[in-house]
Amino acid sequence: MRVVDITGFFSSACGGIKTYYREKAARLPALGVECHFVVPGRHSGREPFGGGTLHRIAGPRMPVDHNYHLFGDWRGLEDAIAAIAPDVIEIASHAVLPWLVERALRRAARRPTLVGFYHADVPHAYVEPHVRFLPAPLRRRAIAGAWRWVRARHARYRRTLVASRRIAADLAARGVPGVTWVGLGVDVDAFRPEAGSPGAATVAYVGRLTGEKGFGVLLAAWDEIAHRTGAELVIAGAGPLERRIPVRPDVRFLGYVGDRAALARILASAAVVVVPGAYETFSLAAAEALACGAPVVCADRGAAAELVQESGAGRTFAAGDPRSLAAAIGDVIGRDRAAAGRAGRAHILASFTWPAVCRRILDAYASA
């Protein structure tokens, strides 16, 4: 089977999708899959990527986040798809990309199976927050329109893969066809507890520094968290909200951390890892923290809450509420970290290792 993944969101400083692609490239070839990945970049070209091939298509930088590019060379995208001649195309971003892929398939000798992955929860993450101040009838109309858009986009696909059972149930209830839970995974050899216990109380945030990730809520809560706990905040990530990080002795900003061993040390040594975003469709940061034996505090909405509640290794807080976040972190720091750590790692080992996830993905391709 020859599979090509296509996304508009891939960069050297991105986490989730790049990790997903890297693990697929490392593991699916052993299961008989030839893996290709097509992404926008500064220049066009091909390069080895694990056990697969990464195809970059030249395009301009995104206006808001310059870590990412747009597909500028549409003919180059078409040529790449035609040359790969895939059996399956998995599409990871659903605004313009499905149209570009359909345009490319006009030249295909045979039509591949199209599969989508629901990486971003568009109605909840990008529509609801911006219409909440509208009158109720207009707000309902806007949200209903967003769900019509999702259904129309995903009706193109034979399967819509999702990483969270909670998200799967929501999509199915909204009439999205072919919803299939596959989960996402953790490299449990790289992300594992370290010997000994954490030293000084450390609250760790790992991820993109953006509003939809809840980073602003964490910054708003930090004065109260520091007062309650005396903890240090360690931030590992990059994004537009970097400029809002305060310069103070109890805040340590590391920038984007691409080395997995270094990232695992940050998570394993934290007293608590905070995932404040309300719109996660999985949260690799939460899963990797649990694998490292660190308790997680996360918003009570989204898929990170599913991981925390099912594992019992942490607490949720009222999404968007800095005081609730501060109280939850203070509560978790005062608990037995070792017991939470064992429960969290056991949960990841049971369902969220990459070999298990890749087998579920391959089964979804085959059934499609």
C-alpha positions in Angstrom: 0.0 0.0 0.0 1.3 3.5 -0.9 0.1 6.3 1.3 0.6 10.0 1.1 -0.1 12.4 4.0 -0.7 16.0 3.0 -1.0 18.9 5.4 -0.7 22.7 5.3 0.7 22.8 8.9 4.2 21.5 9.1 7.4 23.2 10.2 10.6 22.6 12.1 9.0 24.2 15.1 5.7 22.3 15.1 4.9 19.4 17.4 1.9 17.3 17.0 1.6 16.7 13.2 5.4 16.4 12.8 5.5 13.8 15.5 2.6 11.9 14.0 4.3 11.9 10.6 7.7 10.9 12.0 6.2 7.9 13.9 4.2 6.8 10.8 7.4 7.0 8.7 9.3 4.9 11.3 6.7 2.2 11.8 4.3 1.8 8.8 7.0 0.6 6.3 7.5 -2.5 8.5 3.8 -3.2 8.0 4.1 -3.0 4.2 3.2 0.7 3.7 5.2 3.0 1.5 5.0 6.4 3.2 5.1 9.8 1.5 4.5 13.2 3.1 3.7 16.4 1.2 4.0 19.7 3.0 4.6 23.4 2.1 8.0 24.9 2.7 10.4 27.7 1.7 11.8 25.7 -1.2 10.6 22.7 -3.2 12.5 19.4 -2.9 12.5 15.8 -1.6 14.3 14.3 1.3 14.4 11.1 3.3 12.1 11.2 6.3 12.4 8.1 8.6 11.4 5.2 6.4 9.5 7.4 4.0 10.0 10.5 1.8 9.2 14.1 2.6 8.1 16.2 -0.4 8.3 20.0 0.1 6.3 22.4 -2.1 7.5 26.0 -2.2 5.1 28.6 -0.9 5.0 31.9 1.0 5.0 32.2 4.8 1.7 32.2 6.6 0.7 35.8 7.5 0.1 35.2 11.2 2.6 32.5 12.2 5.8 32.6 10.2 6.8 29.1 11.3 4.5 27.8 8.6 4.1 28.2 4.8 1.3 28.0 2.3 1.1 25.8 -0.8 2.1 28.4 -3.4 3.2 26.1 -6.2 -0.1 24.4 -7.0 1.3 22.7 -10.1 4.2 21.3 -7.9 1.6 19.8 -5.6 -0.2 18.2 -8.5 3.1 16.8 -9.9 4.0 15.3 -6.5 0.7 13.5 -6.2 0.8 12.3 -9.8 4.4 11.0 -9.3 3.6 9.2 -6.0 0.4 7.6 -7.4 -0.9 6.7 -4.0 -3.5 4.1 -3.0 -4.5 6.3 0.0 -4.3 10.1 0.5 -4.7 11.3 4.1 -5.6 15.0 4.4 -4.8 16.8 7.6 -6.1 20.3 6.9 -9.5 20.8 5.4 -10.1 24.4 4.3 -8.3 24.7 0.9 -6.4 21.5 0.7 -9.2 19.1 -0.3 -9.9 21.4 -3.3 -6.2 21.3 -4.3 -6.1 17.5 -4.0 -9.3 17.1 -6.1 -7.7 19.4 -8.7 -4.6 17.2 -8.7 -6.6 14.0 -9.0 -8.0 15.1 -12.4 -4.6 14.0 -13.8 -4.5 10.7 -11.9 -4.6 7.4 -13.8 -6.8 6.0 -11.0 -8.5 7.6 -8.1 -7.0 6.9 -4.6 -9.0 6.5 -1.4 -9.3 9.8 0.5 -9.1 9.8 4.3 -9.2 12.8 6.6 -7.7 13.3 10.0 -9.6 15.6 12.4 -6.6 17.4 13.9 -8.3 20.7 14.5 -11.8 21.2 16.1 -12.8 24.1 13.9 -16.3 24.9 15.2 -15.3 24.8 18.9 -11.8 26.3 18.6 -12.2 28.9 15.8 -15.9 29.8 15.6 -17.4 29.6 19.1 -14.9 31.9 20.7 -15.4 34.6 18.1 -19.2 34.6 18.1 -19.9 34.3 21.8 -20.7 38.0 22.0 -23.3 37.9 19.2 -27.0 37.8 19.9 -28.1 34.2 20.5 -29.8 33.7 17.2 -26.8 34.9 15.2 -24.5 32.8 17.4 -26.5 29.6 16.8 -26.6 30.3 13.1 -22.8 30.8 12.9 -22.1 27.6 14.9 -24.6 25.6 12.8 -22.9 27.0 9.6 -19.5 25.8 10.9 -20.8 22.3 11.4 -22.3 22.3 7.9 -18.9 23.2 6.7 -17.3 20.3 8.6 -19.8 17.8 7.3 -19.4 19.0 3.7 -15.6 18.8 3.9 -15.5 15.3 5.6 -18.2 13.9 3.3 -15.3 13.8 0.7 -13.5 11.2 2.8 -14.2 7.4 3.1 -13.0 7.7 6.8 -12.5 10.6 9.2 -9.8 9.5 11.7 -9.9 11.0 15.2 -7.6 10.8 18.2 -10.2 11.1 20.9 -13.3 9.0 21.7 -15.0 12.1 23.0 -14.3 14.0 19.7 -15.5 10.9 17.8 -18.8 10.8 19.6 -19.3 14.6 19.0 -18.6 14.3 15.3 -20.8 11.3 14.8 -23.6 13.1 16.7 -23.2 16.1 14.3 -23.6 13.9 11.3 -20.0 13.6 10.1 -19.8 10.3 8.2 -17.2 7.5 8.6 -15.8 8.6 12.0 -13.1 6.2 13.1 -11.2 6.4 16.4 -7.5 5.5 16.1 -5.9 7.6 18.9 -2.4 9.0 18.8 0.7 7.6 20.5 3.7 8.2 22.7 7.2 6.9 22.3 7.2 5.3 25.7 10.9 4.4 25.5 11.8 8.1 25.1 9.1 9.5 27.4 9.4 7.6 30.7 9.8 8.5 34.4 13.3 9.4 35.5 14.9 7.9 38.6 14.3 9.8 41.8 11.7 12.5 42.4 11.4 16.1 41.1 13.3 18.7 43.0 11.9 22.2 43.3 8.2 22.5 42.4 8.0 23.1 38.7 5.0 23.8 36.5 5.8 22.9 32.9 4.0 24.1 29.7 5.0 22.4 26.4 3.4 23.4 23.2 2.6 26.3 20.8 2.3 29.7 22.4 -1.2 30.6 21.0 -4.6 31.6 22.3 -6.3 28.4 21.2 -3.8 26.4 23.3 -4.9 28.4 26.3 -1.4 29.9 26.9 -2.9 33.3 27.8 -5.0 31.6 30.5 -1.9 30.2 32.1 -0.1 33.6 32.0 -3.1 35.2 33.6 -3.1 32.6 36.4 0.6 32.7 37.1 0.7 35.3 39.8 -1.8 33.3 41.9 -0.1 30.0 41.1 3.2 31.4 42.2 1.7 32.8 45.4 0.0 29.5 46.2 2.9 27.2 45.4 6.2 29.0 45.1 6.7 27.1 41.9 8.8 27.9 38.8 7.1 28.0 35.4 9.1 26.3 32.6 7.8 27.1 29.1 9.0 25.1 26.1 7.4 26.2 22.8 7.2 28.9 20.2 4.4 31.0 18.8 2.8 34.5 18.6 2.3 34.9 22.3 6.0 34.7 23.1 6.0 38.5 23.5 3.6 38.2 26.5 5.9 36.0 28.6 6.9 38.0 31.7 10.5 38.5 32.5 10.7 37.4 36.2 12.8 35.0 38.3 10.2 32.3 38.5 9.5 32.1 34.8 12.0 30.2 32.5 11.4 30.4 28.8 13.3 27.8 26.8 11.9 28.4 23.3 11.1 25.5 21.0 12.7 22.3 22.2 13.1 19.9 19.4 15.2 17.3 21.1 13.0 14.5 22.5 15.4 13.5 25.3 15.5 17.1 26.5 11.7 17.4 26.3 11.2 14.2 28.2 13.5 15.4 31.0 11.4 18.6 31.3 8.2 16.6 31.6 9.6 13.9 33.9 11.0 16.5 36.3 7.9 18.6 36.5 5.7 18.6 39.6 2.8 19.2 37.2 2.3 19.7 33.5 -0.4 22.1 32.5 -2.4 21.8 29.3 -4.7 24.8 29.4 -6.3 24.7 26.0 -10.0 23.9 25.7 -9.9 22.6 22.1 -7.4 19.8 22.1 -8.3 16.9 19.7 -5.8 14.7 21.6 -2.9 16.6 23.3 0.5 14.9 22.7 1.8 17.1 25.5 -0.6 15.6 28.0 0.0 12.0 26.8 3.8 12.4 26.9 3.6 13.9 30.4 1.6 11.0 31.6 4.1 8.6 30.0 6.8 10.4 32.0 5.0 9.9 35.3 4.0 13.6 35.6 0.4 14.6 36.7 -1.5 16.8 34.3 -3.8 19.7 34.9 -5.9 20.5 31.9 -9.1 22.3 30.8 -12.3 20.4 31.4 -13.2 20.7 27.7 -11.5 18.9 24.8 -9.6 15.6 24.5 -6.9 16.3 27.1 -9.6 16.0 29.8 -10.4 12.5 28.4 -6.8 11.4 29.0 -6.7 12.9 32.5 -10.1 11.7 33.7 -9.6 8.1 32.3 -6.1 7.8 33.8 -6.9 9.5 37.1 -3.5 11.2 36.9 -4.3 14.8 37.5 -7.1 17.3 37.6 -9.3 19.4 35.3 -10.2 23.1 35.7 -13.0 25.2 34.4 -11.8 26.1 30.8 -10.8 29.7 30.4 -10.8 30.5 34.2 -7.4 31.5 35.6 -8.5 31.2 39.2 -9.8 27.6 38.7 -6.5 26.8 37.0 -4.5 28.1 39.9 -6.6 26.1 42.4 -6.2 22.9 40.4 -2.4 23.3 40.2 -2.2 24.0 43.9 -4.2 20.9 44.6 -2.1 18.6 42.4 1.2 19.9 43.7 0.1 19.0 47.2 -0.8 15.3 46.3 1.2 12.1 46.0 2.9 12.5 42.7 4.2 8.9 42.6 0.8 7.3 42.6 -0.5 9.7 39.9 2.6 9.0 37.9 2.1 5.2 38.0 -1.6 5.6 37.0 -0.8 7.9 34.1 2.0 5.7 32.6 -0.2 2.6 32.9 -3.0 4.3 30.9 -0.6 5.3 28.1 0.9 1.8 27.9 -2.5 0.2 27.7 -3.8 2.1 24.6 -1.5 4.8 23.3 1.8 3.3 22.2 2.8 4.1 18.6 2.8 0.4 17.4 -0.8 0.0 18.6 -1.8 3.3 17.0 -0.2 2.5 13.7 -1.9 -0.9 13.5 -5.3 0.9 14.1 -4.5 3.4 11.3 -3.6 0.6 8.9 -6.8 -1.2 9.7 -8.7 2.0 9.0 -7.0 2.4 5.6 -7.8 -1.2 4.7 -11.4 -0.9 5.7 -11.7 2.3 3.7 
